[in-house]
Amino acid sequence: MSRLILLLKLVPTILHHGLIMQVQRPLNPEKLSPRLLARLLNVEPSKLEGYRWEKVHQGTTARWRLYLPAMDSVYFAKTNPPDFATRFFGALFQLGLNELGFYRQIAEHLTIDIPRSYAVMGNRYRYLLLINDLSEQAKFTDVSFRCNLAQAEAVIDTLAALHGSCWQQPRFNQQWRWVNRQQYRRNRPFLTMLRQQSSSAAIKRYQDLLPDNIVEIEKWPQKFEQPPKWIGCLTPV
């Protein structure tokens, strides 16, 4: 019954986002004009000769690769996914909007290497993010990858540097206020239910790939006496 009440409370929100999504359709990068693409990449139009888009896969975003044979370059792009349910989920929880905000406002303040962004455009309903493709540099390609102690330490050090760059920054009370997950307080019960359901489903589906103790870790409490101000709050669930 409590879940039903939560869903009923979401009806106005669902209608609001649903109507806007009917007008603002997902952006298809294949339809970008060569002139606009050249301007985004800051290259001469002649460098686009033979370029092509390839749709890689789809999750909470649609993911693309852009190949430029004339420059021997590959770029990576994200757009809204085409299916309504996933697109609505992303719009409701501002997943794409958060990522755009990261590259627009936060990326330049970090002390670690990050992908260079070429296009950061749009809103929660219709957006394009175009960045360097780092797939060839990837060390850990999926959750089944096993690493040694030195690799694990390097990952932790990098994460510490990432979050240390902005930890408790005064900007989180000003222009970065949108990062703080407390903005989602209105939907907190629904988010908690969603996280529990999605985590349980993922653990059940990928149990053979996950460490044995992941089930216990998922049950750990996620509470702070004083919620920290850090870019990890970009993830609302």
C-alpha positions as CSV (number, residue, x, y, z in Angstrom):
1,M,0.0,0.0,0.0
2,S,2.8,2.4,0.9
3,R,4.4,1.9,-2.5
4,L,1.1,2.6,-4.2
5,I,0.8,5.9,-2.3
6,L,4.3,6.9,-3.4
7,L,3.4,6.2,-7.0
8,L,0.2,8.1,-6.8
9,K,2.1,11.1,-5.4
10,L,4.3,11.0,-8.5
11,V,1.4,11.3,-11.0
12,P,1.7,15.1,-11.4
13,T,5.4,14.8,-11.9
14,I,5.0,12.0,-14.4
15,L,2.5,14.1,-16.4
16,H,4.7,17.2,-16.3
17,H,7.8,15.4,-17.6
18,G,5.9,13.2,-20.0
19,L,4.3,16.1,-21.8
20,I,7.6,18.0,-22.2
21,M,9.2,14.8,-23.5
22,Q,6.6,14.6,-26.2
23,V,7.8,17.9,-27.5
24,Q,11.6,17.7,-26.8
25,R,12.6,14.5,-28.5
26,P,16.0,12.9,-28.1
27,L,18.8,14.4,-30.1
28,N,20.2,12.2,-32.9
29,P,23.9,13.1,-33.4
30,E,23.8,11.6,-36.9
31,K,21.5,14.5,-37.9
32,L,24.0,17.2,-36.9
33,S,25.2,19.2,-39.9
34,P,28.8,18.9,-40.9
35,R,29.2,22.7,-40.4
36,L,27.9,22.5,-36.8
37,L,30.0,19.4,-36.0
38,A,33.2,21.1,-37.4
39,R,32.5,24.1,-35.2
40,L,32.0,21.9,-32.1
41,L,35.2,20.1,-32.7
42,N,37.0,23.3,-33.7
43,V,38.3,21.7,-36.9
44,E,38.2,22.7,-40.6
45,P,35.2,21.1,-42.4
46,S,37.6,19.3,-44.7
47,K,38.7,17.2,-41.7
48,L,35.3,15.6,-41.5
49,E,35.7,13.8,-44.8
50,G,34.4,10.2,-44.4
51,Y,33.2,10.8,-40.8
52,R,30.6,8.4,-39.4
53,W,28.6,7.9,-36.2
54,E,28.3,4.5,-34.6
55,K,25.7,3.7,-31.9
56,V,27.6,1.7,-29.3
57,H,25.0,0.7,-26.7
58,Q,22.1,2.1,-24.7
59,G,21.6,2.3,-20.9
60,T,20.5,5.3,-19.0
61,T,21.9,7.2,-22.0
62,A,22.4,6.4,-25.6
63,R,26.2,6.1,-26.3
64,W,27.8,6.8,-29.6
65,R,31.3,6.9,-31.2
66,L,32.3,9.5,-33.8
67,Y,35.0,8.4,-36.2
68,L,37.1,10.9,-38.1
69,P,39.4,9.0,-40.5
70,A,41.0,12.2,-41.8
71,M,42.3,13.0,-38.4
72,D,42.7,9.4,-37.2
73,S,40.5,10.4,-34.2
74,V,37.6,8.9,-32.3
75,Y,35.2,10.8,-30.0
76,F,32.6,9.6,-27.5
77,A,29.1,11.0,-27.2
78,K,26.1,10.6,-25.0
79,T,22.5,11.6,-25.7
80,N,19.0,10.8,-24.2
81,P,18.0,7.2,-24.9
82,P,15.2,6.7,-27.4
83,D,12.8,4.6,-25.2
84,F,10.3,6.5,-23.1
85,A,10.8,4.7,-19.8
86,T,14.5,5.1,-19.6
87,R,14.4,8.7,-20.9
88,F,11.8,9.5,-18.3
89,F,13.9,8.0,-15.5
90,G,16.9,10.1,-16.6
91,A,14.8,13.3,-16.8
92,L,13.1,12.7,-13.4
93,F,16.5,12.2,-11.6
94,Q,18.4,14.7,-13.7
95,L,21.1,12.1,-14.7
96,G,22.1,13.8,-18.0
97,L,21.6,17.2,-16.5
98,N,24.0,16.4,-13.7
99,E,26.7,15.2,-16.2
100,L,26.3,18.3,-18.3
101,G,26.6,20.4,-15.1
102,F,29.8,18.5,-14.2
103,Y,31.5,19.4,-17.4
104,R,30.1,23.0,-17.5
105,Q,31.0,24.0,-13.9
106,I,33.2,21.5,-12.1
107,A,35.6,19.7,-14.4
108,E,38.0,22.6,-14.7
109,H,38.5,22.7,-11.0
110,L,39.7,19.0,-10.7
111,T,43.3,18.0,-10.2
112,I,43.1,14.7,-12.2
113,D,43.0,14.0,-15.9
114,I,39.5,14.1,-17.3
115,P,38.1,13.7,-20.9
116,R,38.1,16.9,-22.9
117,S,34.6,18.1,-23.7
118,Y,33.7,19.5,-27.1
119,A,30.0,19.8,-26.9
120,V,28.0,20.2,-23.6
121,M,24.6,21.3,-24.8
122,G,20.9,20.8,-24.0
123,N,18.7,20.1,-21.0
124,R,17.4,17.1,-19.1
125,Y,15.1,16.2,-22.0
126,R,17.3,16.7,-25.0
127,Y,21.1,16.9,-24.7
128,L,24.4,16.1,-26.3
129,L,27.7,15.4,-24.5
130,L,30.7,15.0,-26.8
131,I,34.1,14.1,-25.3
132,N,37.4,12.4,-26.0
133,D,37.0,8.6,-26.3
134,L,39.2,7.0,-23.6
135,S,38.2,3.4,-24.3
136,E,41.7,2.4,-25.5
137,Q,43.1,3.6,-22.2
138,A,40.6,1.8,-20.0
139,K,42.1,-0.4,-17.4
140,F,39.0,-1.9,-15.9
141,T,36.4,-2.6,-18.6
142,D,33.7,-4.2,-16.5
143,V,32.8,-5.4,-13.0
144,S,34.3,-8.9,-13.6
145,F,37.8,-7.4,-13.9
146,R,40.1,-8.5,-11.1
147,C,42.9,-6.1,-10.1
148,N,46.0,-6.5,-7.9
149,L,46.8,-4.5,-4.8
150,A,48.9,-1.8,-6.6
151,Q,46.0,-1.2,-9.1
152,A,43.5,-1.0,-6.3
153,E,45.6,1.5,-4.5
154,A,46.0,3.6,-7.6
155,V,42.2,3.6,-8.1
156,I,41.7,4.7,-4.5
157,D,44.4,7.4,-4.7
158,T,42.7,8.8,-7.9
159,L,39.3,8.8,-6.3
160,A,40.7,10.6,-3.3
161,A,42.3,13.2,-5.5
162,L,39.1,13.6,-7.5
163,H,36.9,14.2,-4.4
164,G,39.6,16.1,-2.5
165,S,39.7,18.6,-5.4
166,C,36.3,19.9,-4.3
167,W,35.7,18.5,-0.9
168,Q,33.5,20.9,1.2
169,Q,34.0,23.7,-1.4
170,P,32.1,26.9,-0.5
171,R,30.8,26.7,-4.1
172,F,28.4,23.9,-3.0
173,N,26.5,26.6,-1.1
174,Q,26.5,28.9,-4.2
175,Q,26.7,28.0,-7.9
176,W,27.1,24.3,-7.2
177,R,24.0,24.0,-5.0
178,W,22.4,21.8,-7.7
179,V,24.9,19.0,-6.9
180,N,23.7,18.4,-3.3
181,R,21.4,15.4,-3.3
182,Q,19.2,17.0,-0.7
183,Q,17.4,18.7,-3.6
184,Y,15.8,15.3,-4.1
185,R,14.4,15.3,-0.5
186,R,10.8,15.4,-1.9
187,N,11.3,12.1,-3.6
188,R,13.4,10.5,-0.9
189,P,11.0,7.6,-0.1
190,F,10.6,6.8,-3.8
191,L,14.3,7.0,-4.4
192,T,15.0,4.7,-1.4
193,M,12.5,2.2,-2.7
194,L,14.0,2.4,-6.3
195,R,17.5,2.0,-5.1
196,Q,16.6,-1.1,-3.1
197,Q,14.7,-2.6,-5.9
198,S,17.4,-1.9,-8.6
199,S,20.3,-3.0,-6.3
200,S,18.6,-6.3,-5.5
201,A,17.7,-6.9,-9.2
202,A,21.3,-6.1,-10.3
203,I,22.8,-8.4,-7.6
204,K,20.5,-11.2,-8.6
205,R,21.2,-10.8,-12.3
206,Y,25.0,-10.4,-12.0
207,Q,25.7,-12.5,-8.9
208,D,28.3,-14.7,-10.7
209,L,30.4,-11.6,-11.6
210,L,30.2,-9.8,-8.2
211,P,32.4,-10.3,-5.1
212,D,30.9,-12.5,-2.5
213,N,30.5,-9.7,0.1
214,I,28.7,-7.3,-2.3
215,V,25.3,-8.3,-0.8
216,E,26.4,-7.2,2.7
217,I,28.0,-4.0,1.4
218,E,24.7,-3.1,-0.3
219,K,23.0,-3.3,3.1
220,W,25.3,-0.8,4.8
221,P,23.6,2.3,6.0
222,Q,24.2,5.5,4.0
223,K,23.7,8.2,6.5
224,F,25.8,11.2,7.7
225,E,25.2,13.4,10.7
226,Q,26.2,16.3,8.4
227,P,25.9,15.4,4.7
228,P,29.2,16.0,3.1
229,K,29.5,18.5,0.2
230,W,31.3,16.7,-2.6
231,I,30.8,15.8,-6.3
232,G,29.7,12.2,-5.3
233,C,26.3,13.8,-4.6
234,L,25.8,14.0,-8.3
235,T,24.4,10.5,-8.0
236,P,20.9,10.9,-6.5
237,V,20.3,7.2,-5.6
